Amino acid sequence: FVVNRFFVPWLNEACLLLEQGIATTAQIDAVACKAFGIGMGPFALMNLTGPPIALHATDYLSEQLNCPRYHGADNLRDMVAAGDMWEIADAGEGGDEALDDEVVSTISERLLGQVFAVAAQIVEEEICSLEDVDRGAKVGLRWSRGPFELANKIGVAYASRIAQEYADSAGFELPEFFPQQAEIGQPFKFNYIDLRVDEGIATIS
């Protein structure tokens, strides 16, 4: 459920990029794969799981979280109504090599910014730790890095800026700990060792 909180709006954001004419399905997928270190982009993943699932999930999150930005994009809605799948050209016909740097930046910043902003909400709301957010992404989605590890990789200051841009566009407040981390100029620190002490006996996982 933690993973879906940021993954489902990520799918919808890709649909919005397509709807706005930023790039093709193949180009958005190619940029997403490179930015996130993944093997399949959002449109290929939607074809795999079924666009109706993506539409239902994003509409549900929009309603439950009162976030209009998550409302299913019109092109996704039309796709489901027609019973179709996304058409994705071969990478050689529409990969990110055909895009200029500005378009590549637009796609990657919006997709990354969305994930960073929502992952920050999850931690701020004490749903789970930042380590568990990243564990979920790597185990549940097979991402090579989780959101906070990705933020460390590209730089927390840059990650904070694009997270803020997404939060502004989506109409919610970016949790303060994210820009505060950027201000101190340090990466997020992780502890993947869990320690539990019960009646004087420590268990380390």
C-alpha positions as CSV (number, residue, x, y, z in Angstrom):
1,F,0.0,0.0,0.0
2,V,2.9,2.3,0.7
3,V,4.3,1.6,-2.8
4,N,1.0,2.3,-4.5
5,R,0.7,5.7,-2.8
6,F,3.6,7.0,-4.9
7,F,3.5,4.5,-7.8
8,V,-0.1,5.0,-8.9
9,P,0.2,8.8,-9.2
10,W,3.5,8.2,-11.1
11,L,1.6,6.3,-13.7
12,N,-1.0,9.1,-14.0
13,E,1.7,11.7,-14.2
14,A,3.1,9.9,-17.2
15,C,-0.3,10.0,-18.8
16,L,-0.5,13.7,-18.2
17,L,2.9,14.2,-19.8
18,L,1.6,12.4,-22.9
19,E,-1.7,14.2,-22.9
20,Q,0.2,17.6,-22.8
21,G,2.2,16.6,-25.8
22,I,5.5,16.6,-24.0
23,A,6.6,13.3,-25.6
24,T,5.4,10.0,-26.9
25,T,4.7,6.9,-24.8
26,A,8.0,5.3,-25.9
27,Q,10.0,8.4,-25.1
28,I,8.4,8.9,-21.7
29,D,9.1,5.2,-20.9
30,A,12.7,5.5,-22.1
31,V,13.4,8.6,-19.9
32,A,11.6,7.0,-16.9
33,C,13.7,3.8,-17.3
34,K,16.9,5.8,-17.3
35,A,15.9,8.2,-14.5
36,F,14.7,5.4,-12.1
37,G,17.1,2.6,-13.2
38,I,14.2,0.3,-14.1
39,G,13.5,-2.1,-16.9
40,M,10.0,-1.0,-17.8
41,G,8.5,2.4,-18.1
42,P,5.0,3.5,-16.9
43,F,3.1,2.7,-20.1
44,A,4.7,-0.7,-20.5
45,L,3.8,-1.4,-16.9
46,M,0.2,-0.3,-17.4
47,N,-0.1,-2.6,-20.4
48,L,1.2,-5.4,-18.2
49,T,-1.2,-4.9,-15.3
50,G,-4.0,-3.4,-17.3
51,P,-5.0,0.3,-17.7
52,P,-8.3,-0.3,-15.9
53,I,-6.4,-1.1,-12.7
54,A,-4.3,2.1,-13.0
55,L,-7.4,4.2,-13.6
56,H,-9.3,2.8,-10.7
57,A,-6.4,3.1,-8.3
58,T,-5.6,6.7,-9.3
59,D,-9.2,7.8,-9.1
60,Y,-9.5,6.2,-5.7
61,L,-6.4,7.9,-4.4
62,S,-7.6,11.2,-5.7
63,E,-10.9,10.8,-3.9
64,Q,-9.5,9.5,-0.6
65,L,-6.6,12.0,-0.4
66,N,-8.6,14.9,-1.9
67,C,-5.9,15.5,-4.5
68,P,-7.3,16.5,-7.9
69,R,-3.9,16.0,-9.5
70,Y,-4.4,12.2,-9.1
71,H,-7.7,12.2,-10.9
72,G,-7.3,9.8,-13.9
73,A,-6.0,11.6,-17.0
74,D,-8.5,11.9,-19.9
75,N,-6.3,9.8,-22.2
76,L,-6.2,7.0,-19.6
77,R,-9.9,7.2,-19.2
78,D,-10.5,7.1,-22.9
79,M,-8.1,4.1,-23.2
80,V,-10.1,2.2,-20.6
81,A,-13.4,3.1,-22.2
82,A,-12.2,1.8,-25.5
83,G,-10.7,-1.4,-24.0
84,D,-7.4,-0.6,-25.6
85,M,-3.8,-0.8,-24.5
86,W,-1.1,1.9,-24.9
87,E,0.8,1.8,-28.2
88,I,4.5,1.9,-27.6
89,A,7.0,2.1,-30.4
90,D,10.3,0.2,-30.3
91,A,13.0,2.1,-28.4
92,G,14.9,2.7,-31.7
93,E,11.8,4.5,-33.1
94,G,11.1,6.7,-30.2
95,G,13.6,6.5,-27.4
96,D,15.0,9.3,-25.4
97,E,17.9,9.8,-27.8
98,A,15.4,11.6,-30.1
99,L,14.6,14.2,-27.5
100,D,16.4,17.4,-26.6
101,D,17.7,17.9,-23.1
102,E,14.9,20.2,-22.0
103,V,12.2,17.7,-22.8
104,V,14.2,14.9,-21.1
105,S,14.6,17.2,-18.0
106,T,10.8,18.0,-18.0
107,I,9.9,14.3,-18.0
108,S,12.4,13.1,-15.5
109,E,11.8,16.1,-13.1
110,R,8.1,15.7,-13.1
111,L,8.2,11.9,-12.5
112,L,11.0,12.1,-9.9
113,G,9.5,15.1,-8.2
114,Q,6.2,13.4,-7.8
115,V,7.8,10.3,-6.2
116,F,9.9,12.4,-3.9
117,A,7.0,14.6,-2.7
118,V,4.7,11.7,-2.1
119,A,7.4,9.6,-0.4
120,A,8.1,12.5,1.9
121,Q,4.4,12.7,2.8
122,I,4.4,9.0,3.7
123,V,7.3,9.5,6.1
124,E,5.9,12.7,7.5
125,E,2.6,10.9,8.3
126,E,4.6,8.2,10.1
127,I,3.1,5.5,7.9
128,C,6.6,4.0,7.7
129,S,10.3,4.9,7.8
130,L,12.2,6.2,4.8
131,E,14.1,2.9,4.8
132,D,10.8,1.0,4.4
133,V,9.7,3.3,1.6
134,D,12.9,2.4,-0.2
135,R,12.6,-1.2,0.7
136,G,9.1,-1.2,-0.8
137,A,10.2,0.3,-4.0
138,K,13.1,-2.2,-4.4
139,V,11.2,-5.3,-3.4
140,G,7.7,-4.4,-4.6
141,L,8.5,-2.5,-7.8
142,R,12.0,-4.0,-8.5
143,W,13.5,-0.4,-8.7
144,S,17.3,-0.4,-8.3
145,R,17.0,2.5,-5.8
146,G,14.2,3.7,-3.6
147,P,13.0,7.3,-3.6
148,F,15.3,8.5,-0.9
149,E,18.3,6.7,-2.4
150,L,17.5,8.3,-5.7
151,A,17.4,11.7,-4.0
152,N,20.8,11.1,-2.6
153,K,22.1,10.0,-6.0
154,I,21.0,13.1,-7.8
155,G,21.5,15.5,-4.9
156,V,19.1,16.3,-2.1
157,A,19.0,20.0,-3.0
158,Y,17.9,19.2,-6.6
159,A,15.5,16.5,-5.4
160,S,13.9,19.0,-3.0
161,R,13.4,21.6,-5.7
162,I,11.6,19.3,-8.0
163,A,9.6,17.8,-5.2
164,Q,8.5,21.3,-4.2
165,E,7.5,22.0,-7.8
166,Y,5.4,18.9,-7.9
167,A,3.8,19.6,-4.5
168,D,2.9,23.1,-5.6
169,S,1.3,21.8,-8.8
170,A,-0.6,19.2,-6.9
171,G,-1.8,21.6,-4.3
172,F,-0.2,20.1,-1.1
173,E,2.5,21.1,1.3
174,L,5.9,19.4,0.9
175,P,6.9,18.1,4.3
176,E,9.5,20.4,5.9
177,F,12.1,17.7,6.6
178,F,12.9,17.4,2.8
179,P,13.9,21.0,2.2
180,Q,15.6,21.1,5.6
181,Q,17.7,18.2,4.6
182,A,18.6,20.1,1.4
183,E,19.6,23.2,3.5
184,I,22.1,21.3,5.6
185,G,23.6,19.9,2.4
186,Q,23.7,16.3,3.6
187,P,22.3,13.1,2.0
188,F,19.6,11.2,3.7
189,K,21.0,8.6,6.2
190,F,19.8,5.1,6.2
191,N,19.9,2.3,8.7
192,Y,19.0,-1.0,7.3
193,I,19.8,-2.8,10.5
194,D,16.8,-3.3,12.8
195,L,17.4,-3.7,16.5
196,R,14.8,-5.1,18.9
197,V,15.5,-5.7,22.6
198,D,13.1,-7.9,24.5
199,E,13.8,-8.8,28.2
200,G,17.5,-8.1,27.8
201,I,17.9,-10.1,24.6
202,A,18.8,-8.1,21.4
203,T,17.6,-9.3,18.0
204,I,19.4,-7.8,15.0
205,S,17.9,-8.1,11.5
